[in-house]
Amino acid sequence: MEKIYMDNNATTAVKPAVLEAMLPYFCEQFGNPSSVHWAGQMVGGAIDTAREQVAKLLNCSAAEVIFLSCGSEGDNHAIKGTAEALKEKGNHIITTTVEHPAVLETCEALEKDGFEVTYLKVDQDGMLDLAELEAAITDKTILISVMWANNETGNIYPIDEIGQIAKKHKVRFHTDAVQAVGKVPVDVRKANVDMAVISGHKIGAPKGIGAMYLRRGTRISRFMHGGHQERFRRAGTHNVPGIVGLGLACELALENMDKDYTYVRNLRDKLEQGILSNIPDVKLNGHPNADLRLPNTLNVSFDFIEGESLLLFFDMKGIAASSGSACSSGSLEPSHVMGAMGVDVVLAHSSTRFSLSAENTESEVDFVLEELPKIVQRLRDMSPLYQRADPTPLSCDECRMVQKACV
Ligand SMILES: *Cc1c(COP(=O)(O)O)cnc(C)c1O
């Protein structure tokens, strides 16, 4: 069975060139870059190169790049580090209801420590009201944290405009750029961002490596205590192979950005149009204007269907996608992003995300478009909700299909 991977917002495969670049740093060039001897010196240059590569993608200087273990660490570091460093100045943070848990739960933790957090609502398309954002700023506001692009819907937020608002009110601005980076231009200078976080495994580098842009002169408390790595900003022996991999992944992302955008967007648009025009009772989640979404992401809800069962049926066909409900993880709560957009609970449970990459092909999209209507119909025939909506009895063939599906 052919395997089709359309879950690239969850993680990506390491690019072969990235793996190859990393390999020498496991055995031959194994030194600790903090050591003064030959073994340490061998790898120092590789870290400098990677720092330059990351800086080039984000349009900052290399000295403003801090390597850390993952996107979640970066979000925690940026938010908690700011809260701790600026707590004399104020205790108010502004974020949104659609952030990644690495931001949301960090803010919730800070609320327990006496910080006040405003969670900005989004409209039915998942977009923010910038007037509401500006109105939320008080003289106690120390941080605005808004993601560059949303992992579930692909919505791209107007980071440049938010940066202007932050600058006007002299409030620090952090953005979780994990999903945006590599897919759309992320220019931290132009956007007037103070802190931006990226993660290796979402852009063809390995899991367990990330980086944060910290604008020169931005005071932030230490998050990891220990060694003096990263100019005392992040303790811990460097993950040299990971850093080398992240650097090259950033260079490749910059090199291929325009080409990949067009290629992936065409595939995504074909998938989107095919689903919306061939399957009844389906709803797009996210901004209807595809220009305002990441080129690779499509999130749709199929009425009368539970997302997790859809994924299981997909899996039987070798298709990997992801769902806004996670019954199997023990949580019956549908996605907080769908909830924030006001998507009805039943539809939220059926929300399904396809996130493509440049590795996907048109024939894979064709295969999904061929199989999906059949799977949706099958599941609807099994759904008591759907049968109430359409009381036509099942045919014998259909009954057999449902029985087979239930096994
Ligand atoms: C994946 C993701 C993260 C977390 O990154 P990790 O490296 O897995 O910790 C944070 N924010 C967004 C938007 C993500 O998609």
The ligand as a MOL file (V3000), in Angstrom:
LIG
                    3D

  0  0  0     0  0            999 V3000
M  V30 BEGIN CTAB
M  V30 COUNTS 15 15 0 0 0
M  V30 BEGIN ATOM
M  V30 1 C 4.8830 22.3030 16.6830 0
M  V30 2 C 4.5870 23.6550 17.2040 0
M  V30 3 C 5.1900 24.1070 18.3790 0
M  V30 4 C 6.0590 23.2450 19.2420 0
M  V30 5 O 7.3010 22.9650 18.6850 0
M  V30 6 P 8.1340 21.7380 19.2990 0
M  V30 7 O 9.4760 21.8700 18.6630 0
M  V30 8 O 7.4270 20.4990 18.8900 0
M  V30 9 O 8.1690 21.9180 20.7660 0
M  V30 10 C 4.9020 25.3850 18.8040 0
M  V30 11 N 4.0780 26.1750 18.0930 0
M  V30 12 C 3.4930 25.7740 16.9630 0
M  V30 13 C 2.6090 26.7140 16.2290 0
M  V30 14 C 3.7170 24.5000 16.4830 0
M  V30 15 O 3.1190 24.0910 15.3680 0
M  V30 END ATOM
M  V30 BEGIN BOND
M  V30 1 1 1 2
M  V30 2 1 2 3
M  V30 3 2 2 14
M  V30 4 1 3 4
M  V30 5 2 3 10
M  V30 6 1 4 5
M  V30 7 1 5 6
M  V30 8 2 6 7
M  V30 9 1 6 8
M  V30 10 1 6 9
M  V30 11 1 10 11
M  V30 12 2 11 12
M  V30 13 1 12 13
M  V30 14 1 12 14
M  V30 15 1 14 15
M  V30 END BOND
M  V30 END CTAB
M  END
